[in-house]
Amino acid sequence: MKVLLTRPEGRNQAMIEQLNAKGVDYIVTSLLAVAPTQHPFSHQQLSDADAIIFISTNAVKYAAEMLNNHFPASRYYAVGKATAAALAELGVFAETAPEESQDSEGLLSLTSLSDIAQQQVVIIRGVGGRETIAEQLSLRQASVSYWEVYQRVTPQLDSQYICNYWASAQIDTIVVTSGEVLDNLIKLVPKELFAWLQSCHIIVPSHRVEQRAKTAGIHHVTNANGANTEAVLRALSI
């Protein structure tokens, strides 16, 4: 097995440590970059919220910077374990999605979010994220608003060179941690190397991304049911 890690720069370290410990070869090529936004959102708006939901560790990172690590009293939620851990490091306890479903649907299954009518909810995320949580909470008669603290950008890569490099290096397993990373991977691979991509074992974080991969013609796919290191390692069976 030789693994390609594709998270944004600085976000692959936990997997690198685990792969090194297990003697598994890997290459790191970030297929997504993240940059802060300048979207204004007042501390008072957060203070008025009954519940605050963080979608990702990047949401935690950039919100913390904008708030100078001063988080108002509220009920906090995190979509995955890694996001909850990032909040915990800042002294914020967050309820998270169940172990078996570390995604939006898992978060929505929490009992504490089932009866949320007339409550104010702020979702902290990147620009253009999924609408599932907001849509479902709105159906439950909550008042939902977004604070978009970061944006995703595509790194500038020479597709022919990098894909030939991966193939010649005998990459056979690719860890994809979001739909955006999957889209960037598919766009990057030239047609003449698509058969190589199809031969690879693709690890994805959710059923939604799994279906997206299969629709694109990639069928050797494993749903890790989460993007955290533990979930990915289980999917890799190492």
Residue pairs with C-beta under 8 A, 6 or more apart in sequence:
1 24
1 25
1 172
1 173
1 236
1 238
2 24
2 25
2 26
2 27
2 169
2 170
2 171
2 172
2 173
3 19
3 24
3 25
3 26
3 27
3 171
3 173
3 174
3 175
3 236
4 26
4 27
4 28
4 29
4 166
4 171
4 173
4 174
4 175
5 12
5 15
5 16
5 26
5 27
5 28
5 29
5 175
6 29
6 30
6 31
6 32
6 174
6 175
6 176
6 177
6 181
6 185
7 15
7 30
7 32
7 175
7 177
7 181
8 30
8 32
8 33
8 34
8 58
9 30
9 33
11 57
12 28
12 30
14 229
15 26
15 175
15 229
15 232
16 26
16 28
18 229
18 233
19 25
19 26
22 238
24 236
24 238
27 166
27 169
27 171
29 157
29 162
29 166
30 155
31 154
31 155
31 157
31 181
31 184
31 185
31 188
32 152
32 153
32 154
32 155
32 178
32 180
32 181
32 184
33 152
33 153
33 154
33 155
34 58
34 126
34 150
34 151
34 152
34 153
35 150
35 151
35 153
36 62
36 65
36 66
36 149
36 150
36 151
37 62
37 127
37 148
37 149
37 150
37 151
39 147
39 148
39 149
41 66
41 147
41 149
43 67
43 70
43 72
45 122
45 145
45 147
46 52
46 67
46 71
46 72
46 74
46 122
46 147
47 72
47 73
47 74
48 120
49 72
49 74
49 120
49 121
49 122
50 74
50 75
50 116
50 119
50 120
50 121
51 74
51 75
51 76
51 77
51 113
51 116
51 119
51 120
51 121
51 122
51 142
52 74
52 75
52 76
52 77
52 121
52 122
52 124
53 76
53 77
53 78
53 79
53 107
53 121
53 122
53 123
53 124
53 133
54 60
54 63
54 76
54 77
54 78
54 79
54 83
54 86
54 87
54 94
54 124
54 125
55 79
55 83
55 123
55 124
55 125
55 126
55 129
55 133
56 79
56 80
56 83
56 125
56 126
57 82
57 83
57 86
58 126
58 149
58 150
59 83
59 124
59 125
59 126
59 149
59 150
60 78
60 83
60 86
60 87
60 90
60 124
61 86
61 150
62 149
62 150
63 124
63 147
63 149
64 71
64 90
66 149
69 90
71 90
71 91
71 92
75 95
75 112
76 87
76 92
76 93
76 94
76 95
77 94
77 95
77 96
77 107
77 110
77 113
78 84
78 86
78 87
78 94
78 95
78 96
78 97
79 96
79 97
79 102
79 103
79 104
79 106
79 107
80 96
80 97
80 102
80 103
80 226
80 227
80 228
81 96
81 99
81 102
81 226
81 228
81 230
82 227
82 228
82 229
83 94
83 96
84 94
84 95
84 96
87 93
87 94
88 94
95 110
95 112
96 102
96 107
97 103
97 104
97 106
97 107
97 109
97 110
98 106
98 109
98 110
100 106
100 225
101 109
101 225
102 205
102 225
102 226
102 227
102 228
102 231
103 205
103 206
103 207
103 208
103 225
103 226
104 130
104 132
104 133
105 132
107 113
107 133
108 132
108 133
108 136
108 137
113 137
113 140
114 140
115 140
116 137
116 140
116 141
116 142
117 140
117 141
117 142
118 141
118 142
118 143
119 142
119 143
120 142
120 143
120 145
121 137
121 142
121 143
121 144
121 145
122 144
122 145
122 146
122 147
123 133
123 134
123 144
123 145
123 146
123 147
124 146
124 147
124 149
125 146
125 147
125 148
125 149
126 148
126 149
126 150
126 151
126 152
127 148
127 150
127 151
127 152
128 148
128 151
128 152
129 148
133 144
134 144
134 146
137 144
138 144
152 180
154 184
157 188
159 188
159 189
159 190
160 190
162 188
163 188
163 189
163 190
163 193
163 196
164 193
166 196
167 193
167 196
171 200
172 199
172 200
172 201
173 200
173 201
173 202
173 203
173 236
174 185
174 200
174 201
174 202
174 203
175 203
175 232
175 236
176 182
176 185
176 202
176 203
176 204
176 205
176 209
176 213
177 205
177 227
177 232
178 205
178 209
178 227
179 208
179 209
179 212
182 202
182 204
182 209
182 212
182 213
182 216
183 212
185 197
186 197
186 216
186 218
189 196
189 197
194 217
197 218
198 217
198 218
198 219
198 220
199 220
200 220
201 220
201 221
201 222
202 213
202 218
202 220
202 221
202 222
203 221
203 222
203 224
203 232
203 235
203 236
204 210
204 213
204 221
204 222
204 223
204 224
205 223
205 224
205 225
205 226
205 227
205 231
206 223
206 225
206 226
207 223
209 223
210 221
210 223
213 219
213 221
214 221
222 235
223 235
224 231
224 232
224 234
224 235
225 231
226 232
